[in-house]
Amino acid sequence: MSMWDRELVSRSLRVSLRKLDPRALAHNPVMFVVEIGSVFTTIDAIRYLISGRFGMFSFIGQITIWLWLTVLFANFAEAMAEGRGQAHADELRRTRSETEARRVTATGIEVVPATSLVPGDIVVVSAGEVIPGDGEIIEGIASVDESAITGESAPVIRESGGDRSAVTGGTTVLSDEIRVRITAGRGESFLDRMIALIEAGVRQKTPNEIALALLLAGLTLIFLVVVVTLAPFSVYSRAVVSVTVLIALLVALIPTTIGGLLSAIGISGMNRLLEHNVLALSGRAVEAAGDVNVIMLDKTGTLTMGSRQATSFVPSPGVDERRLAEAAQLSSLADETPEGRSIVALANEKFGIQTPNLDSNDVVFVPFTAQTRMSGVDLDGRRIRKGATESVARWAEVELDPQTIAAIERIAREGSTPLLVAEDRQILGAVELKDVVKEGIKERLASLRAAGIKTVMITGDNPITAEAIAHEVGVDDFLAEATPERKMDYVKSVRTEGYMVGMVGDGTNDAPALAVADVAVAMNTGTMAAREAGNMIDLDSNPTKLIDIVEVGKQILITRGALTTFSVVNDVAKYFAIIPAMFVVAFPGLNALNIMRLTSPDTAILSAIIFNALIIPALIPLALRGVRYTATSAASILRKNLLIYGLGGLIVPFAGIKVIDMIVTALHLVSTAR
């Protein structure tokens, strides 16, 4: 949705008026004080109107209008941020409809409303039907359209017994038939949680946001005390200042800019994650992403493409390379994995070996199992096996010669995976499988390093292979032979040292580490255990999304800091505009502080209040979009923001108030001439 979509703007305007309710503004002390001040100036304006002093009524009335507009603009900023999240929630709500479910019972299958399902129920879903609730596939495999949840039109495969068994209610089965065990009750489904969480009304303030709100409240209290003490001082100096002018001074000095935009910055941060198709289960997790020091990334599928490809045949001494290629191809004919197909393709490409016709009953394919860690084929009296080095050597009952061992170690050191090939009792050689590093990932990791973030690769490979891949990818450290316990212990040890850890995972084996990480991103395609352990869910199931999440988190912190700096610094200009105007009659020497050469005390005060109100809507796009983040050191970011928003916050108000003063003066002269 466009930031200035007509429906969004009109709805935000209506919400802005409703937020004038003091109970709604109580969560924002700064704007609450402005609203109270607006009430007092309104009463003051009515008093002058009744008494017939129209000159004072005109001045105080204009001040009053702009004070109310200040509150409305702040409400509008928050409503705009909430409206963008609400629009996404409404879209998801429209995808949820009353569907029927085919529930399995002891006597057969009965059709019941999907809303009547309870955890533990088993339902049957066929092609073309909507999955009635969140659950896990216990039988079957199917292609599922998850566009209603993720926005991605490409279907995904879901099957029982693996890390891709979880399914989400509201998605559609495109092929085959599956049996699903329901895991979420009514109102507890993933879709229900999404709708509840992205509606900004339930967003909890983050610790940093609460701390900043307390600071702003403290500053407001300090300036309130200062302004109150000016009232007796003005009486003593015989330069009596009206309540309206004192309120105008208070509003001009308190940090209304960041006070009006603070909530919008936090809400829009969660909305920006939604634009990346990431659902944050808490605002705390979004903010923590900006403070992450260490990122743990799985090797397979995150740093690498995830499907290893055969790149070369390495024959043992005395073995012809073509013979090795032919044997490797025969052992891979029944292997439908990307690795197996790549071996067949490489043999054909390198030696022109065509795929033979093996329809004979004498052919027996040996499938790969986790126990044997090898596969192969038996045909025409030949027994060929291909698989892990130790497993194949044990099957062949031979010791590897030094040259073959050296070749296998070289392949491992280079980060590739060696597959040993044997025929009967003879070792023919090895096939090198290489997992290709994702394009651009090395540059992205370098940018994280420039921002002071340490990257750690997690892999099940042995330390030698892991070290080679880590060097090629460009990570700072690696965790080899990673088991669920080792992952969790590593996260705990890093956090003990005072660092904040971000991790991504999709399997049940990742759940323990996700549960203890500060930022835990679970894949939407992952298991229920992983999704329950995470505090963010990536609807696209793209493991590299963790890098985007960290950048969004940092952008939120930078935006909040930049606008806070701008808000505090621009009070200087309003000080130079209002203070001389208040006491210049009693103390003519104060005219030296009128460095902007404003026309009169009345136009000076009015111009400062107008600028104070207009700067809030002017900064709404920046608050919603966020300050542009560039991966660099914290010191560099601080210098840049101080230069742009610190110096800018000092210069812009001086220029803005002067221009507004000229416009107000010109309008006054025109009205007087008439």
Disulfide bonds with the S-S distance in Angstrom:
none
